[in-house]
Amino acid sequence: MINRFAALGGVSALALLTSTAALAQGAPEQEAQQAEQANAESDIVVTGSRIPTGGFNRPTPVTVTSTAQLNAAVPTTLGEALKQLPALSGSTGPRGAQTSSGQGGAYLNLRNLGSTRTLTLFDGRRFIPNDGSGQVDTNLFPQALVERVEVVTGGASAAYGSDAVGGVVNFIINKKFEGFKANLQAGITTFGDNGEQKAEFAYGTSLAGGRLHFLLSGEFFRNEGQDDRITRGFSRQSCGPISVPAGSGNASSRIFACDIRAANAAFGGLITAGPAGIAGSTFDANGNPVAFQYGSLRTGSTMVGGSGPITQFAPLIAGLEKRIGYTRLAYDLSDATSLFFEGNYGHTEVNYQVGSYSNQIGTTALRIQRDNAYLPAGWAARMPVGSTLTMGRYDTDLPRTHVNVVNETFRGVLGAEGSIFGDLKWNVYGEAARNERNLSLSNNLLQANYVNASDAVRNSSGQIVCRSTLTNPTNGCVPINVFGNNSVSPAALNYVTGTNTADQVFKEYVAAASIAGNPVTLWAGDLGFATGVEYRRQSFNQVVDPLSEAFNPVTNAEGAYRVGNAKAQSGKYNVKEAFLELNIPLAKDLPLIQDLNFNGAVRRTDYSTSGVVTTWKAGLTWQLFDDLRVRGTRSRDIRAPSLYELYQRGTTSYQPTVFDVITGTTATNVRSVVTGNRNLRPEIAQTLTFGFVYSPSFLRNFNLSVDFYDIKIKDAIASLSFQQTLEDCRNGSAESCAFVYRDASGVLTQIDVATKNLASFKTRGIDFEASYRVGADWLRDGAMLNTRLLGNYIDRYIQETPGVRPVDRAGQVGVAPHWRATGQVDLQMGRFSLFNQARYIGGGAFDKGTAATDLPQRNFKGQILVDTRVGAKVDMGGKDAEWYLSVTNVFNKLINPYVANSASGISDFDAIGRTFRVGVNFSL
């Protein structure tokens, strides 16, 4: 598409501050020609179409953002910066990592449909996922060479392939870059934590008379992370929904409260069941029994106030370190043919602590016998023969379990490209890539060993030993005193904890060929076409430590460790695809039809696991007159199941607290096993988008676009969350009830999370964008002011399951708030620059799926976060270097404490707080 402002500076970063949706409507002929030439020189890869026609506006909305703008907004990683765009606000990163599933990567998520429904491309080509989920970690892209990012919203499977249900995000590099540039940066939060360091460079040169071009880029980034969520006030307040006990006189089954604490466990132990005078005892700093103070609104696991611990143990942000390398070598065999090679290397390492201290709560609570050697004085006499005590305990005398995830990626692409018969462009390439992921959880509790170590008795010599060693003296058990917080010997620590591992190798091979151009001129313009074929093969293989698959008598399931317990698994599939895309000019230079174009595509995809699927799209663009263009697209899109969704054998984890909507109580330490499903079918999406682009001739350099979208996914592939599974069971789904397990007392103990084809998923809304560029000579000669506003309104967001009452979660805070918007103002004034950004995250209901009597004060206000960046260019030896100061979340607005514990809310809002960064950009 043509950038109306490109004539002022080619395709510079400044020109790209406006979106493609607002480009070149009715630009003067001279500007259009200059812009089209600039676009051709920059070799645009994705503009909503595979057809390389610089002057044609596609019917599918596209947003273009330069890396200069992204770095000004959030100068850390491109993935974090892209989350500022309303359409990508559901994307994930290292913040709030709470599980052992490889969190910490930067996964893009368009329209909050899930990152697996967003196709992420690197310079127009697929990039190897970092595991069997199919997600691409954008942390692995060479940020210093990325020139811009193009976001194609709406269905795009016919043009780009499977996974593009939500759309396409394409990172485009500057393949013609010459010279050397670098950026050095450091940052820290206003709380003095999560220190950051960043260094990146890019080098490019031409050799052999300009026929050989060489690129090299490198990047180092590290943020230290923060394991202690309690460092933030919203965690110390410990607010959120809490169950209301029966008979309390409150009409609501849950209310919001603060100072929520554990009622069934304590640091150093809480006797939850036993004789009178012992039950309800905890321990002081010296290990002496004292009365446990219970608070109000007490249920089996929670209460308000009292002496129980605040269980805000989840990490605030994972530590991330990455080292990235990229190179590209291109050689022109002739004016019409070039050979190229590109190589990627990426090494990322993520560290964080698991969501809680090691614990024994609920069904895994400790059973203490009356002959325990560490039993407090006098207790044995008060216990009947054969009786036991039940203890709930947070093991703060044991080290925390830490997760370490290392990903190492190698990718090589060899290809050729050129042109024939004038402007027909062809491209062939082959890719081979490998990702190795090593996951380890250190200091992970071996539950059966811990039970053995806590069961301490005296032997015939009066020594304190494990009861198990009386019959099995060589089992290595070392006794532990669980009454109060006590020092644990290295030998005991070595016995009760271990390191479980999961090492996975993921491989991808791609071969593709395509040809595109405008071979024929018709009555209303050039006929454009693109066609191509692609073959792709993916496989993964994971090996684990033996204890992760060993039987655990404490949980009566596989997996000796408290968390993790990955399974050995493997899988593979291949894909064969062919596509055709046409751009047909229908009419031109008629009354109210300045231009009318049809754009259509069809793709045939053959999956070795799920068969053949056809996708298509059909769209129109109608230029009524210079100022106004109308566009619309209808498409059929697909996403086939990923390797994990097909072949995952099961990964065990624990959820600290789950509200049981069936019984109206809160359960703790609920086990979950995630499994795949080889009978999955591809999901089918029907997508409709239509809107307009308005560029008034009376207000030069102003652009406005508004687009409506409606996406309906049939047989959607998903795993229900804990809460969704329970809600579906309560609402009558026998299938969901089969995944819910309880003990003999009816207490919730396990919820299996199985991947399946849900009935449907529906979402619709409106995207809007406005940009305006104007001279600011009133400040200084030559000063320019750029403004931009991007927004999204979600009208519907429904996931449906057969036999279950559907819930429209549009307007639910942390899931699908009705409104999101990002406003930006960029001032360029000589050697000085000032960038300001305001991000609005809409408020809404905490949970729209429960009865009106539940959580009566459920609605919360939205939030506005403000970021700023000040830059100044300084002459350093004849070269300009820009020094800058960036402040993210200037007013230090943190997440609402009432929604801070929700699984999704933490990704929408800011839980880290104000962050200062200083840096310098320079070139040689």
Secondary structure, 3 states (H helix, E strand, C coil): CCCCCHHHCCCCCCHHHCCHHHCCCCCCHHHHHHHHHHHHHHCCCCCCCCCCCCCCCCCCCEEEEEHHHHHHHCCCCHHHHHCCCHHHCCCECCECCCCCCCCCCCECCHHHCCHHHEEEEECCEECCCCCCCCCCCHHHCCHHHEEEEEEEECCCHHHHCCCCCCEEEEEEECCCCCEEEEEEEEEEECCCCCCEEEEEEEEEEEEHHHCEEEEEEEEEEEECCECCHHHCHHHHHCCEEEECCCCCCCCCCEEEECCEEECCCEECCEEEECCCCCCCEEECCCCCEEECCCCECCCCCEEECCCCCCCCCCCCECEEEEEEEEEEEEEECCCCEEEEEEEEEEEEEEEEECCCCCEECHHHCEEEECCCCCCCCCHHHHCCCCCEEEEEEECCCCCCCEEEEEEEEEEEEEEEEEEECCCEEEEEEEEEEEEEEEEEEEEEEEHHHHHHHHCEEECCCCCEEEHHHHCCCCCCCCCCCCCCCCCCCHHHHHHHEEEEEEEEEEEEEEEEEEEEEEEEEECCEEEEEEEEEEEEEEEEEEEECHHHHCEECCCCEECCECCECCCCEEEEEEEEEEEEEEEEEEEEEECCEEEEEEEEEEEEEEECCCEEEEEEEEEEEEEEECCEEEEEEEEEEEECCCHHHHHCCCEEEEEEEEEECCCCEEEEEEEEEEECCCCCCCEEEEEEEEEEEECCCCCCCEEEEEEEEEEEEECCEECCCHHHHHHHHHCCCHHHHCCEEECCCCCEEEEEEECEECCEEEEEEEEEEEEEEEECCCCCCCCEEEEEEEEEEEEEEEEECCCCCCEECCCECCCECCEEEEEEEEEEECCEEEEEEEEEECCEECCCCCCCCCCCCCEECCEEEEEEEEEEEEEECCEEEEEEEEEECCCCCCCCCCCCCCCCHHHHCCCCCCEEEEEEEEEC
